[in-house]
């Protein structure tokens, strides 16, 4: 069994995940928010999301764009369409563009290399790639072209559950955790993350996910609720699996926020988004709660509307009917309403030096001070 060396014990983590008392949870939110303030500050970094293709070679049982969904109209954006989105991100003052797609081998490595080089030559934007499991040669070429970060969510660290929801291709077995380590060795900032409430996922499984975040020292960590899609195996079978799973964890906004807060406490330097999925499950307060409970990143979708509706990993995504300009204005107001400020520049991982109890930034002091107030009996 994995162990957590900092801030919280295994028993405390499990108790927090089970906790329902609002007063005690308020202490957890406060703890996470104080650590977020102390370590990464009040800036909220904006990453312009461009969903360039919904083609996918994989058959992940939770994902609406999986290869087995024959009801979906497929698309792949042209280079000029992508660059128009990049120009929009620059205009809005974002620090990063996130180029995301299914595991689409119609995206050739040379084509993506050309796009990355164009972005880096005409803007000061950081480039984050989220294109699934690609050959090492592709990843090395794209890093040499100037890509800064790579997002590869592993969704669960439970190997048995992972293999059920994310079957390998016939000739190749991938380990996303190991691939993240490879990406770091190539020179990328690396991002992983999980879904909360996958059918078959337990409290202990999520505890182990938190251990994995901390042990890997991830630069970016995405945590969102599992949202079922009707045209997927889990979408049709998931409820029965949930009923048959002892200690099944919930896929609620509250549970997701607990995991976000615990992630911030255990991984204080990481960039943590308040995800679109969190904003989908609670359209009024999901993103707000994420930012109040440890998150420091938002990812406005700047994909053209006619494509965005086809990138349906899960149904009825928040913001799918809003133009990029409308979304930008909404997020500006949201950030200002929280007394926070928009981040400037690429907003990369802040690596801080080793801290002692006397560290002037006060992180260990927060752990020590809050710990006594938050242990559950």
C-alpha positions as CSV (number, residue, x, y, z in Angstrom):
1,X,0.0,0.0,0.0
2,X,1.3,3.5,-0.9
3,X,1.9,6.0,1.9
4,X,1.7,9.8,2.1
5,X,4.8,11.3,3.8
6,X,3.5,14.8,4.0
7,X,0.6,16.6,5.7
8,X,-1.9,13.8,6.0
9,X,-2.0,10.1,6.9
10,X,-3.9,7.4,4.9
11,X,-6.6,7.3,7.6
12,X,-7.1,11.0,7.5
13,X,-7.4,11.1,3.7
14,X,-10.0,8.3,3.7
15,X,-11.9,10.2,6.5
16,X,-11.9,13.4,4.5
17,X,-13.3,11.6,1.5
18,X,-16.1,10.3,3.6
19,X,-16.7,13.6,5.4
20,X,-20.1,15.2,5.1
21,X,-20.2,17.7,8.0
22,X,-20.2,21.2,6.4
23,X,-18.3,22.8,9.2
24,X,-15.5,20.3,9.0
25,X,-15.4,20.6,5.2
26,X,-15.2,24.3,5.5
27,X,-11.9,23.8,7.4
28,X,-10.7,21.6,4.5
29,X,-11.6,24.3,2.0
30,X,-9.8,26.9,4.1
31,X,-6.7,24.8,4.5
32,X,-6.4,24.1,0.7
33,X,-7.1,27.8,-0.1
34,X,-4.5,29.0,2.4
35,X,-1.9,26.7,0.8
36,X,-2.9,27.8,-2.7
37,X,-2.5,31.5,-1.7
38,X,0.8,31.0,0.1
39,X,2.5,28.9,-2.7
40,X,1.0,29.8,-6.1
41,X,-0.7,33.1,-5.2
42,X,-3.9,34.7,-6.3
43,X,-3.3,34.6,-10.0
44,X,-5.7,32.4,-12.1
45,X,-4.0,31.3,-15.2
46,X,-6.0,31.0,-18.4
47,X,-5.3,28.3,-21.0
48,X,-7.0,28.6,-24.3
49,X,-8.3,25.1,-25.2
50,X,-8.3,24.1,-28.9
51,X,-9.9,20.7,-29.6
52,X,-8.3,20.0,-33.0
53,X,-9.6,16.5,-33.7
54,X,-12.3,14.1,-32.5
55,X,-10.8,11.1,-34.4
56,X,-9.5,8.5,-32.0
57,X,-8.0,5.1,-32.4
58,X,-8.8,3.9,-28.9
59,X,-11.9,2.3,-27.4
60,X,-11.9,3.8,-23.9
61,X,-15.2,2.7,-22.3
62,X,-16.0,6.1,-20.7
63,X,-15.2,8.5,-23.6
64,X,-17.8,9.7,-26.2
65,X,-15.2,10.1,-29.0
66,X,-13.9,6.5,-28.7
67,X,-13.5,4.6,-31.9
68,X,-16.5,2.5,-31.3
69,X,-19.0,5.4,-31.3
70,X,-20.2,5.2,-34.9
71,X,-22.9,7.8,-34.4
72,X,-20.4,10.6,-34.1
73,X,-19.5,12.9,-37.0
74,X,-15.7,13.1,-37.1
75,X,-13.5,16.2,-37.8
76,X,-9.9,17.3,-38.0
77,X,-9.2,21.0,-38.0
78,X,-7.0,22.6,-40.7
79,X,-3.8,24.4,-39.8
80,X,-5.2,27.9,-40.5
81,X,-8.2,27.2,-38.3
82,X,-5.9,26.3,-35.5
83,X,-3.8,29.4,-36.0
84,X,-6.9,31.6,-36.0
85,X,-7.6,30.2,-32.5
86,X,-4.1,30.8,-31.4
87,X,-4.4,34.4,-32.5
88,X,-7.6,34.7,-30.5
89,X,-5.8,33.4,-27.4
90,X,-3.1,36.0,-27.9
91,X,-5.7,38.7,-28.3
92,X,-7.5,37.7,-25.1
93,X,-4.2,37.8,-23.2
94,X,-4.0,34.1,-22.4
95,X,-0.6,32.7,-21.5
96,X,-1.0,29.2,-22.9
97,X,-2.8,27.3,-25.7
98,X,-3.7,23.7,-25.1
99,X,-3.8,21.6,-28.3
100,X,-6.0,18.7,-27.5
101,X,-7.4,15.8,-29.6
102,X,-8.2,12.1,-29.6
103,X,-5.5,9.7,-30.2
104,X,-5.5,10.5,-33.9
105,X,-2.7,9.1,-36.0
106,X,-4.1,11.1,-38.9
107,X,-2.2,13.9,-37.1
108,X,1.3,13.4,-38.5
109,X,4.2,14.4,-36.4
110,X,5.6,16.7,-39.1
111,X,2.3,18.5,-39.4
112,X,2.1,19.2,-35.7
113,X,5.8,20.1,-35.6
114,X,5.1,22.9,-38.2
115,X,2.1,24.2,-36.2
116,X,4.1,24.3,-32.9
117,X,7.0,26.2,-34.7
118,X,4.5,28.7,-36.1
119,X,3.0,29.3,-32.7
120,X,6.3,29.9,-31.1
121,X,7.6,32.1,-33.9
122,X,4.6,34.5,-33.9
123,X,3.5,34.5,-30.2
124,X,4.9,34.3,-26.7
125,X,2.3,31.6,-25.8
126,X,3.3,28.4,-24.0
127,X,2.1,25.3,-25.9
128,X,0.6,22.4,-24.0
129,X,-0.1,19.2,-26.0
130,X,-2.8,16.7,-25.0
131,X,-2.8,14.2,-27.9
132,X,-2.8,10.8,-26.1
133,X,-0.1,8.1,-26.3
134,X,2.2,8.9,-29.1
135,X,5.6,7.3,-30.2
136,X,8.6,8.7,-28.4
137,X,9.9,10.1,-31.7
138,X,6.8,12.2,-32.1
139,X,7.1,13.5,-28.5
140,X,10.8,14.4,-28.9
141,X,10.2,16.2,-32.2
142,X,7.4,18.3,-30.7
143,X,9.5,19.2,-27.7
144,X,12.3,20.3,-29.9
145,X,9.9,22.4,-31.9
146,X,9.0,24.3,-28.7
147,X,6.1,22.5,-27.0
148,X,6.3,23.2,-23.3
149,X,3.9,20.8,-21.6
150,X,2.2,17.5,-22.1
151,X,-1.1,16.5,-20.5
152,X,-1.7,12.7,-20.3
153,X,-4.5,11.9,-17.8
154,X,-4.3,8.4,-16.4
155,X,-7.9,8.6,-15.0
156,X,-7.1,6.0,-12.3
157,X,-3.9,4.5,-10.8
158,X,-5.8,1.3,-10.1
159,X,-4.3,-1.0,-12.7
160,X,-7.2,-3.4,-12.9
161,X,-9.8,-0.6,-13.3
162,X,-7.5,1.2,-15.7
163,X,-7.3,-1.8,-18.0
164,X,-11.1,-2.2,-17.9
165,X,-11.8,1.4,-18.9
166,X,-8.8,2.0,-21.1
167,X,-8.0,-1.2,-23.1
168,X,-4.6,-1.4,-24.8
169,X,-4.4,-1.6,-28.6
170,X,-3.8,-5.1,-30.0
171,X,0.0,-4.8,-30.6
172,X,0.9,-2.3,-27.9
173,X,0.5,-2.0,-24.1
174,X,1.0,1.5,-22.7
175,X,1.5,2.5,-19.1
176,X,0.5,6.2,-18.9
177,X,2.3,6.7,-15.6
178,X,5.6,5.5,-17.1
179,X,5.0,7.6,-20.2
180,X,4.6,10.7,-18.0
181,X,8.0,9.9,-16.6
182,X,9.4,9.6,-20.1
183,X,7.8,12.9,-21.1
184,X,9.5,14.6,-18.1
185,X,12.9,13.1,-19.2
186,X,12.3,14.6,-22.7
187,X,11.9,18.0,-21.1
188,X,8.2,18.6,-20.8
189,X,6.3,19.9,-17.8
190,X,4.0,17.0,-17.2
191,X,0.3,16.8,-16.3
192,X,-1.9,13.9,-15.2
193,X,-5.2,13.5,-13.5
194,X,-8.2,11.4,-12.7
195,X,-11.9,11.2,-13.0
196,X,-13.8,10.9,-9.6
197,X,-16.6,8.4,-9.4
198,X,-15.7,6.0,-12.2
199,X,-18.0,2.9,-11.9
200,X,-15.8,0.5,-9.9
201,X,-13.7,3.1,-8.3
202,X,-13.3,3.0,-4.5
203,X,-12.2,5.3,-1.7
204,X,-8.9,3.4,-1.4
205,X,-8.4,3.7,-5.2
206,X,-8.7,7.5,-5.0
207,X,-6.3,7.6,-2.0
208,X,-3.8,5.8,-4.2
209,X,-4.4,8.3,-6.9
210,X,-3.4,11.1,-4.5
211,X,-0.3,9.1,-3.6
212,X,0.6,8.9,-7.3
213,X,0.2,12.7,-7.8
214,X,2.5,13.3,-4.9
215,X,5.1,10.6,-5.7
216,X,5.4,11.8,-9.3
217,X,5.5,15.4,-8.3
218,X,3.2,16.3,-11.2
219,X,3.4,19.9,-12.6
220,X,-0.3,19.9,-13.6
221,X,-3.1,17.9,-12.1
222,X,-6.6,17.7,-13.5
223,X,-9.4,16.4,-11.3
224,X,-13.0,16.2,-12.6
225,X,-16.1,14.1,-12.0
226,X,-16.9,11.1,-14.1
227,X,-19.8,12.1,-16.4
228,X,-21.5,9.2,-18.2
229,X,-21.9,9.3,-22.0
230,X,-24.9,7.2,-23.4
231,X,-22.9,6.0,-26.4
232,X,-20.2,4.3,-24.3
233,X,-19.9,0.9,-22.6
234,X,-19.7,2.6,-19.1
235,X,-22.6,4.8,-20.1
236,X,-24.9,1.8,-20.4
237,X,-23.3,-0.6,-17.8
238,X,-22.0,1.9,-15.3
239,X,-24.9,2.0,-12.9
240,X,-25.0,-1.7,-12.4
241,X,-21.2,-1.7,-11.8
242,X,-21.6,1.0,-9.2
243,X,-24.3,-1.0,-7.4
244,X,-22.0,-4.1,-7.3
245,X,-18.9,-2.2,-6.1
246,X,-18.4,-2.1,-2.3
247,X,-17.2,1.4,-1.2
248,X,-18.0,2.9,-4.6
249,X,-17.0,6.6,-4.6
250,X,-19.5,9.2,-5.7
251,X,-19.1,11.2,-8.9
252,X,-20.5,14.4,-7.3
253,X,-19.3,18.0,-7.3
254,X,-18.7,17.7,-3.5
255,X,-16.5,14.6,-3.8
256,X,-14.6,16.2,-6.7
257,X,-13.9,19.3,-4.6
258,X,-12.6,17.1,-1.8
259,X,-10.1,15.6,-4.1
260,X,-9.1,19.0,-5.5
261,X,-8.6,20.3,-2.0
262,X,-6.5,17.3,-0.9
263,X,-4.5,17.5,-4.1
264,X,-3.6,21.1,-3.3
265,X,-2.6,20.2,0.2
266,X,-0.4,17.3,-0.9
267,X,1.0,18.9,-4.1
268,X,1.2,22.6,-3.2
269,X,3.2,23.8,-6.2
270,X,1.1,22.1,-8.9
271,X,-1.1,24.0,-11.4
272,X,-4.6,22.6,-10.8
273,X,-7.5,23.6,-13.0
274,X,-11.1,24.1,-12.0
275,X,-12.3,21.8,-14.8
276,X,-15.0,22.1,-17.4
277,X,-16.5,18.9,-16.0
278,X,-16.8,20.4,-12.6
279,X,-18.5,23.4,-14.2
280,X,-20.8,21.0,-16.1
281,X,-22.0,19.0,-13.1
282,X,-22.7,22.3,-11.3
283,X,-23.2,25.1,-13.8
284,X,-23.7,27.8,-11.2
285,X,-20.9,27.2,-8.7
286,X,-18.7,24.3,-10.0
287,X,-15.9,26.4,-11.3
288,X,-16.2,28.9,-8.5
289,X,-15.9,26.1,-5.9
290,X,-12.9,24.6,-7.6
291,X,-11.1,27.9,-7.4
292,X,-12.1,28.4,-3.8
293,X,-10.9,25.0,-2.8
294,X,-7.4,24.8,-4.3
295,X,-7.5,25.4,-8.0
296,X,-5.6,28.1,-9.8
297,X,-6.3,27.5,-13.5
298,X,-9.2,27.9,-15.9
299,X,-9.3,26.5,-19.5
300,X,-11.7,28.5,-21.7
301,X,-12.7,26.7,-24.8
302,X,-11.7,28.7,-28.0
303,X,-12.5,25.9,-30.4
304,X,-14.9,27.0,-33.2
305,X,-18.5,26.3,-32.1
306,X,-19.3,23.9,-35.0
307,X,-16.4,21.6,-34.0
308,X,-16.9,22.0,-30.2
309,X,-20.2,20.3,-30.3
310,X,-18.6,17.3,-31.9
311,X,-15.9,16.9,-29.3
312,X,-18.3,15.2,-26.9
313,X,-16.2,13.3,-24.4
314,X,-19.3,13.6,-22.2
315,X,-22.6,15.2,-23.0
316,X,-23.7,18.8,-22.5
317,X,-20.4,20.3,-21.7
318,X,-20.5,23.7,-19.9
319,X,-19.9,26.6,-22.3
320,X,-20.6,24.7,-25.5
321,X,-23.0,27.4,-26.7
322,X,-20.9,30.4,-25.7
323,X,-18.6,32.2,-28.1
324,X,-14.9,32.5,-27.0
325,X,-15.5,36.3,-26.4
326,X,-18.6,35.5,-24.2
327,X,-16.6,32.9,-22.2
328,X,-13.7,35.2,-21.8
329,X,-15.9,37.9,-20.4
330,X,-17.6,35.5,-18.1
331,X,-14.3,34.2,-16.7
332,X,-13.0,37.7,-16.2
333,X,-16.0,38.5,-14.1
334,X,-15.8,35.2,-12.2
335,X,-12.1,35.8,-11.3
336,X,-12.7,39.4,-10.3
337,X,-15.7,38.4,-8.2
338,X,-13.4,36.1,-6.2
339,X,-11.0,38.9,-5.5
340,X,-8.4,37.1,-7.6
341,X,-6.5,38.4,-10.7
342,X,-5.8,37.0,-14.1
343,X,-2.4,35.4,-14.5
344,X,0.2,36.9,-16.8
345,X,2.6,35.0,-19.0
346,X,2.8,31.3,-19.5
347,X,2.1,30.4,-15.8
348,X,4.4,27.4,-15.6
349,X,5.0,25.3,-12.6
350,X,6.5,27.3,-9.7
351,X,9.3,25.2,-8.3
352,X,10.1,26.4,-4.8
353,X,13.2,25.6,-2.8
354,X,13.1,23.1,0.1
355,X,11.3,24.7,3.1
356,X,12.0,24.4,6.8
357,X,9.6,25.2,9.6
358,X,10.9,28.7,9.6
359,X,10.4,29.3,5.9
360,X,9.2,32.9,5.4
361,X,6.6,31.8,2.9
362,X,4.9,29.9,5.7
363,X,3.8,26.7,4.1
364,X,4.9,24.3,6.9
365,X,3.4,26.7,9.3
366,X,0.0,26.4,7.5
367,X,0.3,22.6,7.6
368,X,1.2,22.7,11.3
369,X,-1.5,25.2,12.2
370,X,-4.3,23.8,10.2
371,X,-3.5,20.2,11.0
372,X,-4.6,20.6,14.6
373,X,-8.0,22.1,13.4
374,X,-8.8,19.6,10.8
375,X,-8.2,16.1,12.2
376,X,-11.4,14.2,12.3
377,X,-12.3,12.1,15.4
